[in-house]
Amino acid sequence: MEIVIVCLVACVVGLAAVLFTNHIATKNGYEKGVQDGIQQRKQQAEAEIGSAEKEAARVIHDAKKEAEQQKKSALVEAKGEIYKLRSEAEKEIKDQRSEISRLERRVQQKEESLDKKLDNLERKEEGVARKQKNVEETLAEAEAIKKSQMEVLERISEFTREQAKEYILQNLENELTHEKAMKVTQYEQQIKDECEEKARNYISLAIAKCASDQVSETAVSVVPLPNDEMKGRIIGREGRNIRTLETLTGVDLIIDDTPEAITLSCFDHVRREVARIALEKLIADGRIHPTKIEEMVEKAKKEVEHRIRQEGERAVLETNVHGINNEMIKLLGRLYYRTSYRQNVLNHSIEVAKLCGILASELGLDANLARRAGLLHDIGKALTAEIEGSHVQIGVDVCKKYNENPEVIHAVEAHHNDIEPRTAIACIVQAADAISAARPAARSENYENYIKRLQKLESICSSYDGVEKCYALQAGREIRVMVVPEKINDEKMVLIARQIAKQIETEMDYPGQIKINLIRESRVVDYAK
């Protein structure tokens, strides 16, 4: 096609040349010479056109021939491509047919396998049905045998079915009681093995490091007199001196037949101490009259306030607790003149602070914070005579007022279980408070409360079935319980001891711990005649 286009372009060019030549010849025809040239050129152009036409014919012929050849080659290539595609398609169809055949064989094999499994399952079902039938027959025979055996057993043992059932259940209950007692004993022993040694070490170490002396204080103070004549001078004319002293101090002066002594009675230790110091100063001075009494009472108050300040600073230095507000130091000093069950509260607080520091150090906690909480745990007792409410709530309010550490406030609030302790420091303060209060000679109880506590202890133990006698010993720290051996065996003793301990923990308040000692004894008595 390209050759044909070239030929056509050549023809067009030739025609254009001829036309141009004719135009020139026409224009210049009047000149002969020019005409001859034109004629010559015309002939030359015609010759060139002729040769161009021949060349164009040849080119066209060659182009047609080449196009024919290209057509034939294109047909050959197309046939080859068609053959190739057909071969590939046939091959693919063949592969698909083989895959389909393979899948058909697999499906057929699976169908055959399923048929075999169904046959096996049917045979197994038949076998199970036969076995079930045999089992039912066997059970029927066993039931008949069991029935006959039960009849024989009832005839031999002379027990009815219900009596035998009750006998078996009774034996089972005894076995279960034994198992339960063994489990309780096992768990208790496991807990003791894991905890007792470490707890003993911690507590013994804390007590050994803090074995401070305890001074039993009372609600009265005795002031010695140089002679009995001093009693009349203290009473004064018509009792004016003694009335003035009692009015200024709020203390009762008991002047009885005790030789050379006067008794001061007051529940407030601070007021009693002011009165004692003032009276001693008056006796030493010898001048006893209302004006002098007022002067000595004021001096005594200043001395007591100074002593309170000194005792508060001593407590802070002794426990190594720093940064306490000055007003709280004064409140700590007031605890020196406050007792709880005849135990000095300031000494108790110092002891608790030391115990808390020791226990916290052993447990890897903040010893400084623990000592601070222990020292301040009873701070509210310094104000119980002035403010209504429990010493716990008063202590919490005081600590909040002077911006104490929140953990210290929580320990103060939780040391008597008014709230549930949430920190380890609070638990340590509880333990240290119990150790300080419960150890021997630390505290003494009111006689009536003591008697009631022992009676309550014995009544709890006597309420259990099978208890013959019980005695509270060691000031209520041990209860000895004698049980009836025919009603309570060795296994039940463990359970009853545990139940008694739980009931005592729930219903009673007591210092330290109480040992429950159960005794089971069998005796046989006979006489030789």
Protein Blocks (a to p, Z undefined) as FASTA:
>chain_A
ZZmmmmmmmmmmmmmmmmmmmmmmmmmmmpmklmmmmmmmmmmmmmmmmmmmmmmmmmmm
mmmmmmmmmmmmmmmmmmmmmmmmmmmmmmmmmmmmmmmmmmmmmmmmmmmmmmmmmmmm
mmmmmmmmmmmmmmmmmmmmmmmmmmmmmmmmmmmnopafklmmmmmmmmmmmmmmmmmm
mmmmmmmmmmmmmmmmmmmmmmmmmmmmmmccdddddfbdcdddfbfklmmmmnogghlm
mmmmmmmnopacdddfbehiacdddfblklmmmmmmmmmmmmmnopacfklmmmmmmmmm
mmmmmmmmmmmmmmmmmnopghiafklmmmmmmmmmcceehiafklmmmmmmmmmmmmmm
mnopafklmmmmmmmmmmmmmmmmmpgcdfklmmmmmmmmnopafklmmmmmmmnopacc
fbfklmmmmmmmmmmmmpghkbccdfklmmmmmmmmmmmmmmpghiabdcdeehhpaccd
dddfklpcfklmmmmmmmmmmmmmmmpccehiaddddddddddddddZZ
